[in-house]
């Protein structure tokens, strides 16, 4: 892929993931509040993310 497009696909993916992470977390929180179910592991991850 890199030879054809001269784009580092891995770096592009991580850059876009960083750009969309806040929106994805907001969506997750919204869905979790509607269902009342929050995984403990994801809750811990979101707490760590909020501290940063």
N, C-alpha and C positions, 0 to 999 in steps of 0.2 A: 504494500500500500504506500509506503514512504517513497519508493522509487517513482511511482506513477504520479502522486500528488505533491510530493515534497513537503508533506505534513506529518508531524509526529502524532500519530493517532492517540497514543497513550496520554501525552501531555494535553492534547485537545480535549480528551474525555475528562480528565481531572479538572481542567479549567472550567469546563461547562458544569461539571458536578458541583464545584465550589460556587459557581454563580447561582445554581438552582437550589442549593441546600437550604437556605432560609425559607424559601417557598415550600419546599417539601416538608420541612419540619412543621411549618404552620398548618399545612394540609393534614399532616398526621395528627397534630394536636386537636384540630377541629373534628376529625373523624373519631378520634378516641373519646372526645367529650360527648359525642352523640351516642356512642355505644356503651360508654362507661367502662370499657376494657382497655387497660394499658399494661403492656408487658413490663415486668420489672426491669429487664435488661434494657429495653428501649427507654424507659423512664430514666434510668441511670445515665444513659448516653445523652439524653436531652438535658439533664442537669449539668453534665460536664460541658456540653456545648453552650449552655446559657452562661456559665461562669467565664467563658473565654471572650 
